[in-house]
Amino acid sequence: MSKSAKQIADELSISRQRVQQIIRQLPASKRPQKASGRYAINAISEDAIKSVFYGNPANQSKEQGNASSVKKRQEDATESESHSETADPSAVISVLKEQLKASTSQLSAKDEQIKELHRLLDQSQQLQLMAEHKLKQLEAPKNELESAAEPTADKIHTRSPEAPRAAESAPEQRLSFWRRLFGRQK
């Protein structure tokens, strides 16, 4: 007699989706067939689903093997650490001296880089100052020429006394806004 995925889920107290997920994990030989869009689970498929759900002894031994290999790796790591701690103190001192020399050489290299950067910065600032000084020197003669030309410019902009008299002698007829706007004159 075949059972449905819902019936198996009720027996195992899991969801129908979990049963379908387990079915997808089964090998093709133990996977149940679908009949009219539903799984028709026979006794062999039911046993395979239950063994996956409750945990297959083959799967458990595999997991235990993985756990034991992890434990072995951890033990090896702790042993190597304990060996390094119990190693000869003179070897530890020599390693520390080498590390000190390496860090000292790195610091000296950084100091050289800093000195070079300061030199380049000073050079850049000096070039900028020289460029500004040359710019001021070029602007100085130009300013002198402009200051010499200013008195003649003042004469041009001053009004001559004859202009107001001419305006007073000729009576102008003031045009209305609309005539000024559209430009019609008599």
CNS distance restraints for C-alpha pairs under 8 A (distance, minus, plus):
assign (resid   1 and name CA) (resid  42 and name CA) 6.60 0.50 0.50
assign (resid   1 and name CA) (resid  43 and name CA) 7.75 0.50 0.50
assign (resid   2 and name CA) (resid  40 and name CA) 5.41 0.50 0.50
assign (resid   2 and name CA) (resid  41 and name CA) 5.03 0.50 0.50
assign (resid   2 and name CA) (resid  42 and name CA) 4.68 0.50 0.50
assign (resid   2 and name CA) (resid  43 and name CA) 7.25 0.50 0.50
assign (resid   3 and name CA) (resid   7 and name CA) 6.26 0.50 0.50
assign (resid   3 and name CA) (resid   8 and name CA) 7.00 0.50 0.50
assign (resid   3 and name CA) (resid  39 and name CA) 7.99 0.50 0.50
assign (resid   3 and name CA) (resid  40 and name CA) 5.86 0.50 0.50
assign (resid   3 and name CA) (resid  41 and name CA) 5.03 0.50 0.50
assign (resid   3 and name CA) (resid  42 and name CA) 6.62 0.50 0.50
assign (resid   4 and name CA) (resid   8 and name CA) 6.52 0.50 0.50
assign (resid   4 and name CA) (resid  38 and name CA) 7.16 0.50 0.50
assign (resid   4 and name CA) (resid  39 and name CA) 5.91 0.50 0.50
assign (resid   4 and name CA) (resid  40 and name CA) 5.73 0.50 0.50
assign (resid   4 and name CA) (resid  41 and name CA) 6.03 0.50 0.50
assign (resid   5 and name CA) (resid   9 and name CA) 6.07 0.50 0.50
assign (resid   5 and name CA) (resid  16 and name CA) 6.02 0.50 0.50
assign (resid   5 and name CA) (resid  19 and name CA) 6.36 0.50 0.50
assign (resid   5 and name CA) (resid  20 and name CA) 7.08 0.50 0.50
assign (resid   5 and name CA) (resid  38 and name CA) 7.83 0.50 0.50
assign (resid   5 and name CA) (resid  39 and name CA) 6.33 0.50 0.50
assign (resid   5 and name CA) (resid  40 and name CA) 7.83 0.50 0.50
assign (resid   5 and name CA) (resid  41 and name CA) 7.23 0.50 0.50
assign (resid   6 and name CA) (resid  10 and name CA) 6.19 0.50 0.50
assign (resid   6 and name CA) (resid  15 and name CA) 7.83 0.50 0.50
assign (resid   6 and name CA) (resid  16 and name CA) 5.42 0.50 0.50
assign (resid   7 and name CA) (resid  11 and name CA) 6.30 0.50 0.50
assign (resid   8 and name CA) (resid  12 and name CA) 6.23 0.50 0.50
assign (resid   8 and name CA) (resid  16 and name CA) 7.99 0.50 0.50
assign (resid   8 and name CA) (resid  19 and name CA) 7.38 0.50 0.50
assign (resid   8 and name CA) (resid  46 and name CA) 7.63 0.50 0.50
assign (resid   9 and name CA) (resid  13 and name CA) 5.68 0.50 0.50
assign (resid   9 and name CA) (resid  14 and name CA) 5.00 0.50 0.50
assign (resid   9 and name CA) (resid  15 and name CA) 5.54 0.50 0.50
assign (resid   9 and name CA) (resid  16 and name CA) 5.32 0.50 0.50
assign (resid   9 and name CA) (resid  18 and name CA) 7.85 0.50 0.50
assign (resid   9 and name CA) (resid  19 and name CA) 6.15 0.50 0.50
assign (resid  10 and name CA) (resid  14 and name CA) 6.51 0.50 0.50
assign (resid  10 and name CA) (resid  15 and name CA) 7.63 0.50 0.50
assign (resid  12 and name CA) (resid  50 and name CA) 7.91 0.50 0.50
assign (resid  14 and name CA) (resid  18 and name CA) 6.59 0.50 0.50
assign (resid  14 and name CA) (resid  19 and name CA) 7.37 0.50 0.50
assign (resid  15 and name CA) (resid  19 and name CA) 6.63 0.50 0.50
assign (resid  16 and name CA) (resid  20 and name CA) 6.34 0.50 0.50
assign (resid  17 and name CA) (resid  21 and name CA) 6.13 0.50 0.50
assign (resid  18 and name CA) (resid  22 and name CA) 6.20 0.50 0.50
assign (resid  19 and name CA) (resid  23 and name CA) 6.19 0.50 0.50
assign (resid  19 and name CA) (resid  49 and name CA) 7.50 0.50 0.50
assign (resid  20 and name CA) (resid  24 and name CA) 6.30 0.50 0.50
assign (resid  21 and name CA) (resid  25 and name CA) 6.54 0.50 0.50
assign (resid  22 and name CA) (resid  26 and name CA) 6.51 0.50 0.50
assign (resid  22 and name CA) (resid  49 and name CA) 6.41 0.50 0.50
assign (resid  22 and name CA) (resid  52 and name CA) 7.13 0.50 0.50
assign (resid  22 and name CA) (resid  53 and name CA) 7.64 0.50 0.50
assign (resid  23 and name CA) (resid  31 and name CA) 6.14 0.50 0.50
assign (resid  23 and name CA) (resid  32 and name CA) 7.55 0.50 0.50
assign (resid  23 and name CA) (resid  49 and name CA) 6.71 0.50 0.50
assign (resid  24 and name CA) (resid  31 and name CA) 7.55 0.50 0.50
assign (resid  26 and name CA) (resid  30 and name CA) 6.22 0.50 0.50
assign (resid  26 and name CA) (resid  31 and name CA) 5.69 0.50 0.50
assign (resid  26 and name CA) (resid  48 and name CA) 7.43 0.50 0.50
assign (resid  26 and name CA) (resid  49 and name CA) 7.69 0.50 0.50
assign (resid  27 and name CA) (resid  31 and name CA) 6.13 0.50 0.50
assign (resid  30 and name CA) (resid  44 and name CA) 6.71 0.50 0.50
assign (resid  30 and name CA) (resid  45 and name CA) 5.34 0.50 0.50
assign (resid  30 and name CA) (resid  48 and name CA) 6.74 0.50 0.50
assign (resid  31 and name CA) (resid  45 and name CA) 6.00 0.50 0.50
assign (resid  32 and name CA) (resid  39 and name CA) 6.25 0.50 0.50
assign (resid  32 and name CA) (resid  40 and name CA) 6.13 0.50 0.50
assign (resid  32 and name CA) (resid  41 and name CA) 5.25 0.50 0.50
assign (resid  32 and name CA) (resid  42 and name CA) 6.86 0.50 0.50
assign (resid  32 and name CA) (resid  45 and name CA) 5.77 0.50 0.50
assign (resid  33 and name CA) (resid  39 and name CA) 5.78 0.50 0.50
assign (resid  33 and name CA) (resid  40 and name CA) 5.83 0.50 0.50
assign (resid  33 and name CA) (resid  41 and name CA) 7.20 0.50 0.50
assign (resid  34 and name CA) (resid  38 and name CA) 5.09 0.50 0.50
assign (resid  34 and name CA) (resid  39 and name CA) 4.28 0.50 0.50
assign (resid  34 and name CA) (resid  40 and name CA) 5.82 0.50 0.50
assign (resid  35 and name CA) (resid  39 and name CA) 6.04 0.50 0.50
assign (resid  35 and name CA) (resid  40 and name CA) 6.12 0.50 0.50
assign (resid  41 and name CA) (resid  45 and name CA) 5.77 0.50 0.50
assign (resid  41 and name CA) (resid  46 and name CA) 6.13 0.50 0.50
assign (resid  42 and name CA) (resid  46 and name CA) 6.04 0.50 0.50
assign (resid  43 and name CA) (resid  47 and name CA) 6.15 0.50 0.50
assign (resid  44 and name CA) (resid  48 and name CA) 6.28 0.50 0.50
assign (resid  45 and name CA) (resid  49 and name CA) 6.14 0.50 0.50
assign (resid  46 and name CA) (resid  50 and name CA) 6.17 0.50 0.50
assign (resid  47 and name CA) (resid  51 and name CA) 6.03 0.50 0.50
assign (resid  48 and name CA) (resid  52 and name CA) 6.24 0.50 0.50
assign (resid  49 and name CA) (resid  53 and name CA) 6.13 0.50 0.50
assign (resid  50 and name CA) (resid  54 and name CA) 5.88 0.50 0.50
assign (resid  50 and name CA) (resid  55 and name CA) 7.99 0.50 0.50
assign (resid  51 and name CA) (resid  55 and name CA) 5.52 0.50 0.50
assign (resid  51 and name CA) (resid  56 and name CA) 5.18 0.50 0.50
assign (resid  52 and name CA) (resid  56 and name CA) 5.62 0.50 0.50
assign (resid  55 and name CA) (resid  59 and name CA) 6.85 0.50 0.50
assign (resid  55 and name CA) (resid  60 and name CA) 6.76 0.50 0.50
assign (resid  56 and name CA) (resid  60 and name CA) 6.17 0.50 0.50
assign (resid  57 and name CA) (resid  61 and name CA) 6.14 0.50 0.50
assign (resid  58 and name CA) (resid  62 and name CA) 6.30 0.50 0.50
assign (resid  59 and name CA) (resid  63 and name CA) 6.24 0.50 0.50
assign (resid  60 and name CA) (resid  64 and name CA) 6.05 0.50 0.50
assign (resid  61 and name CA) (resid  65 and name CA) 6.03 0.50 0.50
assign (resid  62 and name CA) (resid  66 and name CA) 6.36 0.50 0.50
assign (resid  63 and name CA) (resid  67 and name CA) 6.19 0.50 0.50
assign (resid  64 and name CA) (resid  68 and name CA) 6.08 0.50 0.50
assign (resid  65 and name CA) (resid  69 and name CA) 6.24 0.50 0.50
assign (resid  66 and name CA) (resid  70 and name CA) 6.26 0.50 0.50
assign (resid  67 and name CA) (resid  71 and name CA) 6.25 0.50 0.50
assign (resid  68 and name CA) (resid  72 and name CA) 6.19 0.50 0.50
assign (resid  69 and name CA) (resid  73 and name CA) 6.25 0.50 0.50
assign (resid  70 and name CA) (resid  74 and name CA) 6.25 0.50 0.50
assign (resid  71 and name CA) (resid  75 and name CA) 6.14 0.50 0.50
assign (resid  72 and name CA) (resid  76 and name CA) 6.13 0.50 0.50
assign (resid  73 and name CA) (resid  77 and name CA) 6.20 0.50 0.50
assign (resid  74 and name CA) (resid  78 and name CA) 6.28 0.50 0.50
assign (resid  75 and name CA) (resid  79 and name CA) 6.09 0.50 0.50
assign (resid  76 and name CA) (resid  80 and name CA) 6.18 0.50 0.50
assign (resid  77 and name CA) (resid  81 and name CA) 6.26 0.50 0.50
assign (resid  78 and name CA) (resid  82 and name CA) 6.13 0.50 0.50
assign (resid  79 and name CA) (resid  83 and name CA) 6.11 0.50 0.50
assign (resid  80 and name CA) (resid  84 and name CA) 6.25 0.50 0.50
assign (resid  81 and name CA) (resid  85 and name CA) 6.25 0.50 0.50
assign (resid  82 and name CA) (resid  86 and name CA) 6.21 0.50 0.50
assign (resid  83 and name CA) (resid  87 and name CA) 5.97 0.50 0.50
assign (resid  87 and name CA) (resid  91 and name CA) 7.30 0.50 0.50
assign (resid  87 and name CA) (resid  92 and name CA) 7.46 0.50 0.50
assign (resid  88 and name CA) (resid  92 and name CA) 6.66 0.50 0.50
assign (resid  89 and name CA) (resid  93 and name CA) 6.14 0.50 0.50
assign (resid  90 and name CA) (resid  94 and name CA) 6.12 0.50 0.50
assign (resid  91 and name CA) (resid  95 and name CA) 6.22 0.50 0.50
assign (resid  92 and name CA) (resid  96 and name CA) 6.21 0.50 0.50
assign (resid  93 and name CA) (resid  97 and name CA) 6.12 0.50 0.50
assign (resid  94 and name CA) (resid  98 and name CA) 6.23 0.50 0.50
assign (resid  95 and name CA) (resid  99 and name CA) 6.28 0.50 0.50
assign (resid  96 and name CA) (resid 100 and name CA) 6.14 0.50 0.50
assign (resid  97 and name CA) (resid 101 and name CA) 6.20 0.50 0.50
assign (resid  98 and name CA) (resid 102 and name CA) 6.19 0.50 0.50
assign (resid  99 and name CA) (resid 103 and name CA) 6.18 0.50 0.50
assign (resid 100 and name CA) (resid 104 and name CA) 6.06 0.50 0.50
assign (resid 101 and name CA) (resid 105 and name CA) 6.15 0.50 0.50
assign (resid 102 and name CA) (resid 106 and name CA) 6.23 0.50 0.50
assign (resid 103 and name CA) (resid 107 and name CA) 6.19 0.50 0.50
assign (resid 104 and name CA) (resid 108 and name CA) 6.26 0.50 0.50
assign (resid 105 and name CA) (resid 109 and name CA) 6.21 0.50 0.50
assign (resid 106 and name CA) (resid 110 and name CA) 6.25 0.50 0.50
assign (resid 107 and name CA) (resid 111 and name CA) 6.18 0.50 0.50
assign (resid 108 and name CA) (resid 112 and name CA) 6.30 0.50 0.50
assign (resid 109 and name CA) (resid 113 and name CA) 6.33 0.50 0.50
assign (resid 110 and name CA) (resid 114 and name CA) 6.20 0.50 0.50
assign (resid 111 and name CA) (resid 115 and name CA) 6.23 0.50 0.50
assign (resid 112 and name CA) (resid 116 and name CA) 6.21 0.50 0.50
assign (resid 113 and name CA) (resid 117 and name CA) 6.17 0.50 0.50
assign (resid 114 and name CA) (resid 118 and name CA) 6.19 0.50 0.50
assign (resid 115 and name CA) (resid 119 and name CA) 6.23 0.50 0.50
assign (resid 116 and name CA) (resid 120 and name CA) 6.23 0.50 0.50
assign (resid 117 and name CA) (resid 121 and name CA) 6.08 0.50 0.50
assign (resid 118 and name CA) (resid 122 and name CA) 6.15 0.50 0.50
assign (resid 119 and name CA) (resid 123 and name CA) 6.20 0.50 0.50
assign (resid 120 and name CA) (resid 124 and name CA) 6.10 0.50 0.50
assign (resid 121 and name CA) (resid 125 and name CA) 6.20 0.50 0.50
assign (resid 122 and name CA) (resid 126 and name CA) 6.20 0.50 0.50
assign (resid 123 and name CA) (resid 127 and name CA) 6.25 0.50 0.50
assign (resid 124 and name CA) (resid 128 and name CA) 6.20 0.50 0.50
assign (resid 125 and name CA) (resid 129 and name CA) 6.19 0.50 0.50
assign (resid 126 and name CA) (resid 130 and name CA) 6.18 0.50 0.50
assign (resid 127 and name CA) (resid 131 and name CA) 6.16 0.50 0.50
assign (resid 128 and name CA) (resid 132 and name CA) 6.28 0.50 0.50
assign (resid 129 and name CA) (resid 133 and name CA) 6.20 0.50 0.50
assign (resid 130 and name CA) (resid 134 and name CA) 6.22 0.50 0.50
assign (resid 131 and name CA) (resid 135 and name CA) 6.16 0.50 0.50
assign (resid 132 and name CA) (resid 136 and name CA) 6.26 0.50 0.50
assign (resid 133 and name CA) (resid 137 and name CA) 6.30 0.50 0.50
assign (resid 134 and name CA) (resid 138 and name CA) 6.25 0.50 0.50
assign (resid 135 and name CA) (resid 139 and name CA) 6.19 0.50 0.50
assign (resid 136 and name CA) (resid 140 and name CA) 6.07 0.50 0.50
assign (resid 137 and name CA) (resid 141 and name CA) 7.35 0.50 0.50
assign (resid 138 and name CA) (resid 142 and name CA) 7.05 0.50 0.50
assign (resid 139 and name CA) (resid 143 and name CA) 6.13 0.50 0.50
assign (resid 140 and name CA) (resid 144 and name CA) 6.30 0.50 0.50
assign (resid 141 and name CA) (resid 145 and name CA) 6.28 0.50 0.50
assign (resid 142 and name CA) (resid 146 and name CA) 6.32 0.50 0.50
assign (resid 143 and name CA) (resid 147 and name CA) 6.13 0.50 0.50
assign (resid 144 and name CA) (resid 148 and name CA) 6.25 0.50 0.50
assign (resid 145 and name CA) (resid 149 and name CA) 6.26 0.50 0.50
assign (resid 146 and name CA) (resid 150 and name CA) 6.22 0.50 0.50
assign (resid 147 and name CA) (resid 151 and name CA) 7.86 0.50 0.50
assign (resid 149 and name CA) (resid 153 and name CA) 6.56 0.50 0.50
assign (resid 150 and name CA) (resid 154 and name CA) 6.31 0.50 0.50
assign (resid 151 and name CA) (resid 155 and name CA) 6.64 0.50 0.50
assign (resid 152 and name CA) (resid 156 and name CA) 6.52 0.50 0.50
assign (resid 153 and name CA) (resid 157 and name CA) 6.49 0.50 0.50
assign (resid 154 and name CA) (resid 158 and name CA) 6.32 0.50 0.50
assign (resid 159 and name CA) (resid 163 and name CA) 7.31 0.50 0.50
assign (resid 161 and name CA) (resid 165 and name CA) 7.26 0.50 0.50
assign (resid 162 and name CA) (resid 166 and name CA) 6.38 0.50 0.50
assign (resid 163 and name CA) (resid 167 and name CA) 6.43 0.50 0.50
assign (resid 164 and name CA) (resid 168 and name CA) 6.20 0.50 0.50
assign (resid 165 and name CA) (resid 169 and name CA) 6.15 0.50 0.50
assign (resid 166 and name CA) (resid 170 and name CA) 6.40 0.50 0.50
assign (resid 167 and name CA) (resid 171 and name CA) 7.35 0.50 0.50
assign (resid 175 and name CA) (resid 179 and name CA) 6.12 0.50 0.50
assign (resid 175 and name CA) (resid 180 and name CA) 6.18 0.50 0.50
assign (resid 176 and name CA) (resid 180 and name CA) 6.19 0.50 0.50
assign (resid 177 and name CA) (resid 181 and name CA) 6.03 0.50 0.50
assign (resid 178 and name CA) (resid 182 and name CA) 6.07 0.50 0.50
assign (resid 178 and name CA) (resid 183 and name CA) 8.00 0.50 0.50
assign (resid 179 and name CA) (resid 183 and name CA) 5.32 0.50 0.50
assign (resid 179 and name CA) (resid 184 and name CA) 5.25 0.50 0.50
assign (resid 179 and name CA) (resid 185 and name CA) 6.70 0.50 0.50
assign (resid 180 and name CA) (resid 184 and name CA) 7.15 0.50 0.50
